[in-house]
């Protein structure tokens, strides 16, 4: 065989080997090869598509290359339109915040912003009206969700907007109260991040969506992405939008949800394809030494991924707004939820690896978190403590109920925070069971007040709460992993149970008693009137009591007023439970109506009480009056305490 023939025979083999080695060498952070990765994603998605979500788009990327891109299920169940990672438009939800944080860091790099300066220096004078602490709020506080604002449930996500208000005007008109000292409690705040976006907008001297379109999306080739709430800069994308859904897991069905409108649009209105989002993620992981297309200096990028707040010792936290992921290799990213979509984006900068999962179903975590966990893995378990186990604090002192730090503190919506309490029960000296609804997790203590999950029941504990830290200060729990706090004063477990019992008595009373009395009245149509009748021939007249001295009239007024008051607030609660993505303007009429509805039975009770000695009613009717009065007092106590009626 000649030398040329030998070269011709060997060269193809060499090329095959050269091309094959990188493919064979590739591994996800969890240790999967490229082929195994694809097979396991398929198997995992096939089990859940059609059950937890109608469709999903999964994109995996490494270095500067998309190595896996696939759609599952349907973008639209009506016409069975399949999901495409390159063309189907999903709502990114709170992943939008990563664009805010990136913009802030770009302005920091240019010297136009300082992360440690009080944000009031970068806002119009007097802009923030509801601050209650002397400590300044910094951009770092906002990125760590430690600005201290209470949460807002209305005017955040709206499926049927009743008005279109400019983003800065919403921030000015609908300001939450500051309820935590800045830098102490991590309470996720859309409002605070929106303030950061407004600060950036003022520095840029252009609307936020326009800056992103020209400085981020277009340069990165994200031609199928917009953050404008009305798609005005990319109207053609409306035709490619997936349909959002809410899953009914019990019946295996999906309820279609309208496309979300986000008034504070920079914090959640971004929409686009999975592959577009992967382009943004890859731009955050340029080769070593490079700042990539988004930053001029590598130091800015490295700083952005450095931890700025931890949920506890040896725990993850925030990295300039990015949420740390406790994977086999440390990752950062963010999730997103809207009325009908869920999303997850996670990257591992150390390996320049990442994964995007977008689904068209609300509050879906089995696909988004499950596939992420499949590829990025989890850090190894902490070894069990040795003979010094007895020195660990007794778990019994941690038992009790805890409430989300992120919640409304004022108005009737504060009730929602008490519907999802975290219950902690100590079962051994170093073991606790944590429950949230019908889901639970078992945890063992691995360091003082730091617990690691050993068993889980339900997606909430299977895909989150891997570790829980109880911040013990002044002989009590100050916070739990930065996300939960002890119940506020006046809202202990005992008082909550008392309120539940009072509601269980007073609400049915005002619903059932008027209906029962009305039924009796219809049956006994010829009920006698309580009048003093005398012989008209003797010159005597018929004497009737005044209407305000008539027990039947006044008790009837109290019952009717209480009945309408209960119905008004029951309808309010039902409307919010059916769709809590409402504008405040939609529920405000119920709250305004509460005042005259409460005043009517109170006025009847006061008027009758003043004249009750002049009445000619039977003892049983007087007793009925006092029973109704007691029920009315209980009802008003509940409505005032839970701020369905606000006196101040």
Secondary structure, DSSP 8 states (H G I E B T S, - for coil): --HHHHHHHHHHHHHHHHHHHHHHH---TTS--HHHHHHHHHHHHHHHBTTTBSEEEEEEEETTEEEEEEEEEEEETTTTEE--TTT-BEE-GGGGHHHHHHHHHHHHHTTS--TTS-GGGGS-TT-------SS---HHHHHTT-S-B----TTSSBSS-S----HHHHHHHS---B-S-TTT-----HHHHHHHHHHHHHHHTS-HHHHHIIIIITTTT-TT-B--TT-TT-GGGGGGB--EEEEETTTTEEEEE---B-SSGGGT--EE-HHHHHHHHHHTS-STT--TTT-S-HHHHHHHTS--EESSTT--EEETTEEEE-SSS-EEEEEEE-SS-EEEEEEETTTTEEEEEEESSTT--HHHHHHHHHHH----------GGGGGS--GGGG-EEEEESSS--SSGGGGGGGGS-EEEEEEETTEEEEEETTEEEEEEEEETTEEEEEEEESHHHHHS-SEEEEEEETTEEEEETTTEEE--TT--HHHHHHHHHHHHHHHHHHHHHHHHHHHHHHHSTT-----B---GGGT---B---GGG-HHHHHHHHHHHHHHHHHHHHHHHHHHHH-----HHHHHHHHHHHHHHHHHHHHHHHHHHHHGGG----HHHHHHHHHHHHHHHHHHHHHHHTTSS---
